[in-house]
Amino acid sequence: MVHQILIFDSENVDVVDVEYFCSDYCARQSEYYAGWSGCHELHYPQKCQSCGVHLGYWNEDTDSYVDPKTLLILEQCRKLDNPYHLAPPITNK
């Protein structure tokens, strides 16, 4: 669940953009913050627009929740060019 801020067009009162945040604390950094609006469910990958942390989301294709910690591990593996997308082994050197 995430905090979201809807940005409206002042003339037509249409939503022109949406900002996503991991918490109310991060949402308060937005110039458009107007108070807590509750938790919202995401259906695609997104990062907090304040601190950059991965936000969890519901994957419609697999009908399951994608944990933000899993996304962070996958991103680190891609940076290491790990074709198996597995976390690198922990070594005690």
Beta strands, then each sheet from edge to edge (+ up, - down):
strand 1: 3-8
strand 2: 15-21
strand 3: 46-47
strand 4: 54-55
strand 5: 57-59
strand 6: 64-66
sheet 1: 1+ 2-
sheet 2: 3+ 4-
sheet 3: 5+ 6-
end
